[in-house]
Amino acid sequence: MSGWPKWIVGTVALLAVLFVCLIYGLYWYGASALPAELPTAQRAYPPEVRQAYWRSESGREPIEIERMDPLKLVWRVFVLTRDEHIPKPTAEERVLTHASRLATIRRTDHISMTRHHLASVASWIRFSNERTPEQIIDLLLEQSAFGRDAFGYDAAAEAYFGLPAQRLTRAEQLALFTVMGNPSINDPDRHPDRFRRHYLRIAERSGVDTSTIDFERDLARLKPASKPAAP
């Protein structure tokens, strides 16, 4: 091989190495802002509750989350952004994004916005490798904010319906998944129209025929808030 082709091959190889180093360097920079141990649920939820939540995020059985690494994630983003019409997030992407928010909230508020975003990406990757899909869903069900001072699915069942979680109907489950994570935005008292619109989206994701939904009938046990929503 002449000197010219060797130089080209060497340059390409060097650029590839530098690219890999850059991607992993950004990953470790973000990961260093995370706790050594990611948050973990203290209980395991029944399979039917996990599956109901998974379906509400557009998932279909079985519950599966692909293990990611920095290069695989970059490739996935590249493939998605090549298309003129970026597809809607998958259930896997939604669940990992919600888990990432739990891992970074209140832990990265003292760092720059850039590092915060890198930490979110790093936690996305770590969750996919360090937790099973079921453990991730358990964490979301246990620690997500539902509003009305309720954190977790069981507390939300009491706050919104005055019932233990195992006595909720499917429609009532969907109501909790509607407020889950963004209760101030989708609060049924403060923003009833927005709540209903989002409820219909959640129901559609879950495979429910939305033409059969009757809010007055299906959510008759929904309690009014015990105190006015904050402005």
C-alpha positions, 0 to 999 in steps of 0.5 A: 500500500502506498503512503497516500492510502495509508495516510487516508486510512490512518486519518479515518481511523484517528477520527473514528477513535476521536469520535468514540472518545468524544461520545463516551467522554460526554457520557461520563461527564453527564454520568458523574453528576448522577448518584452512584446508585440509581433510585430503586422501588421499594416494592413490586407492583402486580403484573396487571398494574405494570401492564396497564401502565405500559399500555398507557405509554403505547406499549404492547406485551411483553414489556421490553426495554433494549439495553443501550450504550452511548454509541447505540443511542447516538445511532438511534438518534441519527436514524430518527432524525434522518426521517423528515417526519420524526415518529412519536416516542415509543413506550420504551423511550417514554418510560426511560425518559420518565425514569431519567427525570426521577433520577435527576430531579433535585440532584442536578439543580446545582449544575449547568443546563448542559450538564443536566441534559447530559446527566439525563441522557446518562441516566437513560442509558444506565437505567436500561442496563442496571434495571429490568423493565419491571423495576423501572415501571415499579419505580415510576408507579411508586415515586411519581408525583400525582398531585394532591400531595400524593406520591405513588400510585397507591397514595393517588388512588386514595387521594383521587378516589378514596379507594385502595388501588386494587379496587380501581376500575380500568377507567380510574386507572387511566385517570391516574396515569393521565395526571401521573408526572404532570399533575399541575398541567392535567389536574381534573379540577383546575384544567378539566378540559385539558385533563379530558383531552389527555385522558382520551390520548392515554385511553387511545394508547391503551387500546380503549375505544374512545367512543365508549368513554363517558366521563360522568359514568366512568369517573363518577367516583372521582373526588374533588380536591380537598383544597384549591389547586395552587395558582 
